[in-house]
Amino acid sequence: MVYPYMKDRSTGASDLAGEAYVIIRERILRGEVAIGQVISRRKIAAELGMSFLPVSEAFLRLEFEGLLESRPRAGTRVRIPSREDVRGHYLVREALEVEAARLFTEMATPEERSELLKLGVRVDAMRSQTETNRFYYLNLHEKLHRRIAECTRCPALCDAIERTRALSSTWLCVGRTFNGTPSRRHQDLMEVLVGNDREASAAAMRDHVTTSMQQALERLEPYFRARKAQGKTYSRKQFFIELPAPKPAEISTEASQAEA
């Protein structure tokens, strides 16, 4: 896809902008650049050995996707979502992914159904491990949803889903502790999608996305409060977030890890 602000640029500049985009996006998804944290175009350009222009283009693309937000004479930071942002995002995701679920049930080959059943099991297995790497989990989770879309044979739908996933990926692991609790969420979803009932697949995906939204709203609650209190402040200091205390199961898991 060609973004409006990347037209009429040289191929070299666009290639560098794409490289900067991937690096910055990865850092956000890994949690290395936290929600609310201010980031500098000039510092990123110096760090990557690039000019200001391609890094600025990368920032504009990330703003377009909702990962960054800027204010004149204040700076740029990783976007702090509001409850309305999250609900609106998942409303769009539900519409797109529910249709993808219907089309997957209709269009996927036996080989693709088998592949995605196994992928759903892998996602749940990784989610259930206490030592799970956040970024590896995000990549595998994205791969599952991307493959569901690809199996619809509808490029426009694939492209629309791909553009909506960056935000939910950023929110997916915020405040989450992988505490070893067994899960079948994605395996159960895929067991319905590989069947022959389009509407059952649509209902299963709708429930899946709704549950994801509810979990995101719960995990992001400290950020909603911080947005209200500090939302107009673009400070170089660490954005203060008061996270809830770990649940007893999480404390027990952390204690076990410390003893190991």
Wavefront OBJ file of the C-alpha trace (Angstrom):
o trace
v 0.000 0.000 0.000
v 1.294 3.505 -0.861
v 0.556 6.037 1.886
v -0.322 9.596 0.748
v 2.640 11.167 2.506
v 5.092 8.737 0.846
v 4.224 9.634 -2.750
v 6.770 11.365 -4.981
v 9.701 10.327 -2.799
v 12.818 8.660 -4.161
v 12.994 4.882 -3.936
v 15.979 5.110 -1.595
v 14.204 7.432 0.840
v 11.092 5.251 0.819
v 13.186 2.127 1.469
v 14.834 3.810 4.458
v 11.452 5.010 5.703
v 10.192 1.434 5.513
v 13.219 0.191 7.437
v 12.755 2.842 10.136
v 9.044 2.018 10.331
v 9.710 -1.678 10.951
v 12.332 -0.979 13.632
v 10.210 1.544 15.547
v 7.073 -0.595 15.280
v 8.972 -3.622 16.624
v 10.214 -1.610 19.583
v 6.672 -0.536 20.402
v 5.332 -4.085 20.096
v 8.192 -5.474 22.206
v 7.355 -2.940 24.910
v 10.796 -1.331 24.637
v 9.026 1.976 23.936
v 6.080 2.087 26.322
v 2.633 3.592 25.863
v 2.893 7.316 26.611
v 6.662 7.452 26.170
v 8.030 10.387 24.163
v 10.320 9.508 21.253
v 12.515 11.845 19.232
v 12.806 11.816 15.454
v 16.325 13.239 15.609
v 17.539 10.694 18.163
v 16.080 7.806 16.163
v 17.635 9.186 12.957
v 21.054 9.450 14.625
v 20.757 5.977 16.123
v 19.805 4.399 12.788
v 22.338 6.413 10.784
v 19.593 7.949 8.636
v 18.633 11.468 7.663
v 15.663 13.176 9.296
v 13.388 12.710 6.252
v 12.890 8.899 6.178
v 12.472 8.762 9.953
v 9.835 11.508 9.733
v 8.016 9.494 7.059
v 8.109 6.422 9.325
v 6.663 8.489 12.193
v 3.868 9.760 9.938
v 2.980 6.209 8.923
v 2.896 5.109 12.572
v 0.677 8.095 13.394
v -1.599 7.140 10.490
v -1.900 3.639 12.006
v -2.639 5.039 15.468
v 0.557 3.852 17.163
v 1.985 7.358 17.678
v 0.477 10.761 18.414
v 2.025 14.228 18.067
v 1.361 17.780 19.200
v 2.956 20.911 17.699
v 5.888 22.167 19.791
v 5.317 19.310 22.242
v 6.684 16.219 20.509
v 5.668 12.682 19.596
v 4.833 9.788 21.887
v 3.391 6.298 21.739
v -0.349 6.889 21.652
v -2.223 6.640 24.934
v -5.593 5.110 24.039
v -8.947 6.133 25.463
v -11.788 3.703 26.174
v -13.516 5.052 23.055
v -10.380 4.315 20.988
v -10.338 0.709 22.172
v -14.061 0.092 21.703
v -14.038 1.688 18.252
v -10.999 -0.308 17.191
v -12.521 -3.614 18.252
v -15.832 -2.715 16.606
v -13.975 -2.448 13.280
v -11.967 -5.602 14.009
v -15.138 -7.529 14.767
v -16.744 -6.551 11.464
v -13.648 -7.531 9.475
v -12.694 -10.720 11.274
v -16.223 -12.066 11.545
v -16.494 -11.837 7.753
v -13.062 -13.445 7.445
v -14.269 -16.332 9.615
v -17.287 -16.884 7.355
v -15.143 -16.856 4.215
v -12.483 -19.079 5.779
v -15.091 -21.751 6.497
v -16.212 -21.544 2.881
v -12.860 -21.187 1.086
v -10.054 -22.845 3.096
v -8.549 -26.051 1.731
v -8.200 -29.194 3.884
v -4.449 -28.515 4.113
v -5.049 -24.957 5.323
v -7.586 -26.121 7.900
v -5.089 -28.631 9.277
v -2.328 -26.002 9.306
v -4.395 -23.473 11.241
v -5.689 -26.021 13.743
v -2.062 -26.771 14.617
v -1.224 -23.068 14.711
v -4.077 -22.425 17.147
v -2.672 -25.108 19.448
v 0.790 -23.511 19.250
v -0.567 -20.052 20.133
v -2.340 -21.431 23.208
v 0.707 -23.458 24.238
v 2.932 -20.373 24.079
v 0.345 -18.313 25.986
v 0.367 -20.928 28.751
v 4.130 -20.821 29.344
v 5.464 -18.640 32.160
v 8.676 -17.867 30.260
v 6.907 -16.739 27.084
v 8.642 -13.950 25.174
v 6.092 -11.183 24.526
v 7.313 -10.457 20.992
v 7.401 -14.120 19.920
v 3.865 -14.548 21.216
v 2.661 -11.462 19.368
v 4.222 -12.675 16.117
v 2.637 -16.116 16.407
v -0.730 -14.637 17.370
v -0.594 -12.225 14.419
v 0.359 -15.086 12.104
v -2.755 -17.063 13.073
v -5.132 -14.178 12.388
v -3.247 -13.211 9.221
v -3.480 -16.771 7.867
v -7.222 -16.892 8.560
v -7.580 -13.743 6.450
v -5.273 -15.031 3.687
v -7.327 -18.201 3.345
v -10.385 -16.126 2.416
v -8.781 -15.379 -1.001
v -9.856 -11.741 -0.567
v -6.828 -9.408 -0.758
v -8.817 -6.307 0.184
v -10.060 -7.980 3.365
v -6.531 -9.195 4.201
v -5.170 -5.680 3.764
v -7.878 -4.123 5.940
v -7.312 -6.663 8.740
v -3.545 -6.212 8.576
v -3.907 -2.446 9.036
v -6.087 -2.875 12.138
v -3.906 -5.413 13.929
v -0.972 -3.190 14.961
v -2.967 -1.346 17.623
v -4.501 -4.439 19.196
v -1.060 -6.095 19.183
v 0.321 -3.118 21.117
v -2.437 -3.510 23.712
v -2.370 -7.323 23.813
v 0.426 -7.799 26.339
v 0.183 -4.544 28.310
v 0.170 -5.428 32.000
v -0.071 -9.128 31.191
v 1.816 -11.744 33.189
v 2.156 -15.095 31.450
v 1.426 -17.182 34.539
v 1.212 -20.674 33.118
v -2.584 -20.896 33.119
v -3.691 -23.452 30.481
v -5.675 -21.972 27.594
v -7.667 -23.312 24.630
v -9.022 -20.017 23.290
v -7.435 -20.223 19.850
v -7.710 -23.987 19.530
v -11.431 -23.815 20.319
v -11.863 -20.991 17.801
v -10.156 -22.937 15.044
v -12.126 -26.111 15.772
v -15.276 -24.150 14.906
v -13.783 -22.392 11.870
v -12.626 -25.637 10.230
v -16.199 -26.928 10.281
v -18.831 -26.292 7.628
v -21.097 -23.817 9.438
v -20.444 -20.242 8.305
v -22.666 -18.667 10.961
v -21.179 -20.775 13.760
v -17.751 -19.569 12.609
v -18.974 -15.967 12.604
v -20.385 -16.335 16.133
v -17.170 -17.947 17.419
v -15.025 -15.143 15.988
v -17.396 -12.488 17.334
v -17.095 -13.984 20.823
v -13.304 -14.204 20.422
v -12.946 -10.534 19.461
v -15.393 -9.387 22.157
v -13.440 -11.265 24.835
v -10.208 -9.709 23.540
v -11.772 -6.255 23.797
v -12.944 -6.856 27.364
v -9.478 -8.050 28.370
v -7.828 -5.067 26.671
v -10.149 -2.628 28.453
v -9.299 -4.233 31.791
v -5.520 -4.210 31.186
v -5.535 -0.640 29.865
v -7.555 0.845 32.730
v -4.422 2.355 34.392
v -3.580 4.045 31.070
v -7.086 5.488 30.781
v -6.645 7.071 34.217
v -3.174 8.327 33.326
v -4.480 9.773 30.047
v -7.038 11.779 32.007
v -4.444 13.009 34.519
v -1.391 13.414 32.286
v -2.791 13.270 28.768
v -1.757 16.790 27.756
v 1.796 16.411 29.049
v 4.496 15.334 26.586
v 7.343 14.845 29.052
v 10.771 13.332 28.470
v 10.407 11.776 31.903
v 8.979 8.274 32.261
v 5.198 8.297 31.844
v 3.818 7.265 35.248
v 1.441 4.330 35.264
v 0.065 2.824 38.450
v -0.432 -0.827 37.550
v -2.687 -3.040 39.704
v -1.051 -5.411 42.171
v -0.437 -8.941 40.821
v -3.094 -11.530 41.597
v -2.163 -14.243 44.122
v -1.529 -16.793 41.342
v 0.851 -14.360 39.645
v 2.691 -13.661 42.918
v 3.076 -17.401 43.488
v 4.431 -17.873 39.967
v 6.921 -15.033 40.381
v 8.057 -16.397 43.733
v 8.603 -19.847 42.219
v 10.638 -18.312 39.405
v 12.770 -16.395 41.921
v 13.501 -19.573 43.859
v 14.420 -21.533 40.714
l 1 2 3 4 5 6 7 8 9 10 11 12 13 14 15 16 17 18 19 20 21 22 23 24 25 26 27 28 29 30 31 32 33 34 35 36 37 38 39 40 41 42 43 44 45 46 47 48 49 50 51 52 53 54 55 56 57 58 59 60 61 62 63 64 65 66 67 68 69 70 71 72 73 74 75 76 77 78 79 80 81 82 83 84 85 86 87 88 89 90 91 92 93 94 95 96 97 98 99 100 101 102 103 104 105 106 107 108 109 110 111 112 113 114 115 116 117 118 119 120 121 122 123 124 125 126 127 128 129 130 131 132 133 134 135 136 137 138 139 140 141 142 143 144 145 146 147 148 149 150 151 152 153 154 155 156 157 158 159 160 161 162 163 164 165 166 167 168 169 170 171 172 173 174 175 176 177 178 179 180 181 182 183 184 185 186 187 188 189 190 191 192 193 194 195 196 197 198 199 200 201 202 203 204 205 206 207 208 209 210 211 212 213 214 215 216 217 218 219 220 221 222 223 224 225 226 227 228 229 230 231 232 233 234 235 236 237 238 239 240 241 242 243 244 245 246 247 248 249 250 251 252 253 254 255 256 257 258 259 260
